[in-house]
Amino acid sequence: MLACLAAAPPLLAFTRPPLHLPPPPRAAPPRCVERGKFVRHAELSPGCAPLGVLCAGLDEAQLDLLAEAIDETFIDAEGGASAYVPIVPLEQSDFSPRVLLQDVLAQLTERDSTLPDRPAAVAVPLVLMSGFSTVQASAAVRAISRRGLRGGGAPAAARGTGFSGLVHSLMRFGAGPPEQREERRHEPRVAPMLAVVVPNALEKPLCVLIEELEGDHMENRRAES
């Protein structure tokens, strides 16, 4: 399961590479999946997973704001960057049942700052932090909230890797006739879900984890309304 979390940036010692096209993802054989138990983020060890961020449902401008927020989180006492954190926008093929969370995290470095040809379709925008300590995750949440990140969602049915899922993904992120692109500009944009990777999530398919997280998110929204 995943642990849910509810001024111009200073100069940093590291600079983020320009966005570029991705390499093809690696796949792993499917495994038996069981829903995990909730755990307190304060009880987690940040070393359970590599340092990085996975995200979905954010356009290029919002990704730039996310990068600012993450870089701000890792400023050291001298005003430089204490660590470089790869940021990986998810692609549609990452939602294959054969692709585990740990498979995608293993590609953090090679897929850093990469805009996928087929962005992953999610019901609610997502920012998934990996390898963050409790203090770092809390600071990242504050930095993201200050920037007011907003993204678009897609129905769960659009997440399949088949033809229908591909068509929906392409239409949502810029393909299709001009009148459809104009209509999408007026779709509601919402704040992303913020979550942290926990150890028992690593060997689960990423698509299963996203569905669990979205389900919890929707339940919380219904409870608040």
Order of alpha helices (4+ residues) and beta strands (2+ residues): beta-beta-alpha-beta-alpha-beta-alpha-alpha-alpha-beta-alpha
